[in-house]
Amino acid sequence: MKLSLNFVKDYVDIDTDVKTLAEDMTRVGNEYDLSEKLIPATKLVIGKVLECKDHPDSDHLHVCKVDIGTEILNIVCGAPNVKSGIKVIVALVGAELPGDLKIKKSTIRGEESNGMICALYEIGLDKKFLSEEDKNGIHILPENAPVGKDPIEYMKLDDSVIDFELTANRGDLLSILGMAYEIGAIYDKKVKPIDLSHGEEGEDLNKSFEVKVNTENCKLFLARKALNVTIKESPDFIKNRLIASGIRPINNVVDISNYVMLECGQPLHFYDADRLGNCIETRMAKKGEKLTTLDEIERNLEESDIVISDGKRAIGLAGVMGGLDTEIEETTKNVLIESAIFDSVKVRKTSKKIVRSEASNRFEKGIDPNRTYMAMERAVKLLEEYADAKIQTGIVIYDKTDKTEKEIDITVKDINDLLGTNISKQDVLEVFRKLDFSYSEKNDVITVVVPTRRPDISIKEDLIEEVGRIYGVDNIVGKLPVVPMKIGSVNKIDREIRNKMISLGLNETLSYILINDKEVHKFTRDSFEELRLLDPMTEDRNTLRYSMIPSLYKIYQYNKSHYIKDVSIFEIGKGFWKKGEEYGEDKKLCVLMSGEYYLGINNKKDVDFYIIKGISEEILNYLGYENRYSFVLPKEKIEEFHPGQVAEINVNGEVVGVIGRIHPEIEKEPVYVLEINLDRLLSKKVSKMKFREISMYPSIKKDISILIDKKITADEISKVIKKSGGNLLVKQEIFDIYENKILGDKKSIAYSLTFGSNSKTLTDEEVNPIVEKIIQNLEKTFNAELRK
Amino acid sequence: MKEKIAEIQKIAKEKIAEIQNLQEAQELKVKLLGKKSELSNLLKGLGTLSPEERPKIGSLVNEVRKEIEEKLNEKEEFLKGKVLAQKLEKEKLDITLPGTKIKRGSKHPINRVIEDIQDLFVSMGYDVVDGPELETDEFCFERLNLAKGHPARDMQDSFYITNEYLLRTQTSSVQARTMIANKDKSPIRMICTGKTYRREDDATHSHQFNQVEGLVIDRKELNVSLADLKGTLEVFVRKMIGANSELRFRPSYFPFTEPSYEVDVTCFKCGGKGCALCKKTGWIELLGAGMVHPNVLKMNGYDPDKYAGFAFGTGIDRLAMFRYGITDMRYLYTNDVRFLSQFDRKDEE
């Protein structure tokens, strides 16, 4: 809402400057975007062009002699419409124009120029408000304009504007009157009455004109007729106030409808009465109904649109836009005035399809029915005064509104309890008085009568907010709640995992959860229904991810395209799913690694399957799942992984994650990923961390190296060793694997076996037979042979 | 005899002086003090001397022997020191060469801020609560006093999956969940941090962003008031932004609180003098806050005549940008490794 200071001063006496007013309004909850003079240009003066010659060295410039009262200036001007004898706006040397333009003494192609002859858009008026001539050239002032005087004052453009960003509940402030009450409350000023006086003549309109309402979505509809209007230009004060409010002046009649809307907050619609007939109807649109709106576009109406009809066909979209056929034109003689209230939700829906306008915005926020009547009377008053209209007797009324004023009981204690203050009853009553709310007192209870212009106030807490606002929030001193001592709680598992991954040298990312639907079933063999957005912003992000791998792979691709090849990243985030009627989300840990990775100290290595597996084992062990997991081939193929470098992580028989290399067909660089479903993993209880007695006896290490079929997995070998080794075998580690042509389809694999006991020092005599047994069993089970 | 001893002493001194290394010292020791040395021979021959001379010569020989021994030891120590010094000299390193690289990971700036916020509120007795990101219309809007048809819950502004399910537009959805879960109506002091989603994407808005939401509910007589909300937010802002930050409560409107406020803080760029960031006002709008609306209390099982509460919320992304001087919001979500790896150390205290 753009507030013209001149306009609001009609209704409330203030002498505050625009900046202070804007700040004071902000403190009571009305934020502003901009506050400035309507014409921000400085050092302007009215001048008369005495002489205008073509510039000797240019095809479009003119050299002018301009009388500004005190002296005659030489000014070079490029406007096509400059000529001698006209009165113009001159920006003197030192003037500042919008767009950081400073006028300086200069020489233009050899001709001295001591100022600038201005167009209206150059001094700060938006081109959309200007006539064709003013859009294309300098502004020509009337012949009687006083040379040497201030042109802004002369044109009555000496106004200031505050552009407010109002909150959704304060529809009442979308009017000059509403603003006047608000400003009046701040500065303790009474709002002045609005002039609604006008004459009436002829037969009562009710005898010849009918208002029909055939929908619940119109609660109030008023009609009046203004006869014999003269269509002409509006007086300056109307035009300028419309411009200051951001509305383009058109002609006196149309301007009055907008002017009254600004004053009262009630949008009006004017119809050419002679093209309307003797009936006006409000109803919902019919299926397939069409209407050409005044922007000359044919609209297909829907059953949710409220339309105005002449009894036969639609002539306007209620509250949004009128129809072309009944529009006010130069030739219009008689005007039918509509002042009505339409349902806010319906208007919003329709206006979103067509256009958000000043009118629809006000209907959306809700309208005070008393203003509907007021606006009607104000409109005919202005038509009588500025369009020479005769007002026909009578007003046709359809009214189903409730105009009872709400009464709210409140105590000073209620207020002080909620605000944490100690405001006196005197001060509380002062606030209500400043707001122009009437009240009565009985014992401790104050009964406040809320005027219909403030529909946002309906409960006690709303009144408390008013007291807080007008009393001043700045006067409330902060304190900390006095509450029983208590230790707060936070689940630190995310942090533990995050810190562990960081200590492994990985960079934490934060990715988008929205991905393309084509990606959503990738990197998983889980079955679920994808969750698609009803109304995505882009097709790239139209579905919620299930696996996080597509998100991290995207990050990899971004970095790769920026020549960053060493990528080791992780993220803890969510994956979403639907199964049957159930919707859900799981917390997941995802890791992606490619390029070089530091393995501990000064040991760079290209990431391979075993590094990502090592990372997986590290996090599983850290979380307490050591010895409870295994890496197994997926039961069904997962297309996006390298078929020979993929494994599912099983914990206690349940798949909790997957690791593998992205299929080389998808990504030719070796990229390895890991994903663990943390919700699934962490639901498995972990045993308490407990001290294990340290053996006092030394352990014995034995190394064996065997030749064995390539196809036998380390896991299979390990199981045999473990079983054969018995209790005394405390650890087995692979320290070498070797394959070559000579070995053929065999591989050499070497184990370091550690034997120990908590009760004695072991001897070779005890250990050697165990080693023998291990070797024998390996030979027997796998046809392995011992390498000597 | 005495001359002989003096001679031995003299020669020994000369020889000791000539020693070049530890081996020579060893050899000389054997030669001068060993069983076959001249001094040993002299001692062996003491028997040939008269009983008067015997003790005198004996003690003289021992004196000389002791002296030589000391001199030799001294020399040996000296040589050992020299050898050590040579060895250390050889082992001398260029200490300006770089140290061994150990890979350090990094924590995303948003999670850094989230962890700090959590720690701050936990220290004030708040519980950190988690809630679903895929939320129902009921919890995201209805139970927060945003009836159907309310402009703030427009389809255009939210990512709906069905008419019922959507990505939460605000962490406020956790308010209702917490109240309902708290069956015994014990006091609530909670915050929730996490991802939120809105249908907008431009230079200053990401469709995915992060919020923190706080809720305090207690019995009315305990005075859970606007003043308490003010005090709480003063602590929060001064910890997260700076000890000198001032707060300005601006009355505003949210459906779930009444009264509602927008909270401005002293512009963190210019310190309140006025700059481009704060549009020359000196203030930055940071939080939304207010007293829990009686309808919200009622809808979630609390009698508004007996209970009162306050709630607040703010965006985390901007706090992170401010803390680290990140110039463009998009950096937070592009995940360029050159960006991520900058956040690889402990935050200063």
Interface residues (C-beta under 8 A of the other chain):
Chain A: T26 R27 V28 G29 E31 T167 A168 N169 R170 V345 R348 K352 E364 D417 L418 L419 G420 T421 D456 I459 K460 E461 D462 I464 E465 G468 R469 V473 D474 I476 V477 G478 K479 L480 P481 V482 V483 P484 M485 K486 I487 G488 S489 V490 N491 R495 R498 N499 M501 I502 S503 L504 G505 L506 N507 E508 T509 L510 S511 Y512 I513 L514 L531 R532 L533 L534 D535 P536 M537 R541 L544 I555 Y558 N559 H562 I564 D566 V567 S568 I569 F570 K574 F576 Y583 G584 E585 Y597 Y598 G600 I601 N602
Chain B: T100 K101 I102 K103 R104 G105 S106 K107 H108 I110 N111 E115 Q118 D119 F121 V122 S123 M124 G125 Y126 D127 V128 D130 P132 E133 L134 G149 P151 A152 M155 Q156 F159 Y160 I161 T162 Y165 L167 P187 R189 K195 Y197 R199 D201 H207 Q208 V216 D218 K220 L222 N223 V224 S225 L226 A227 D228 K230 G231 T232 L233 E234 V235 L247 R248 F249 R250 P251 S252 Y253 E258 P259 S260 Y261 E262 M291 H293 P294 A308 L332 Y333 T334 N335 D336 V337 R338 L340 S341 D344
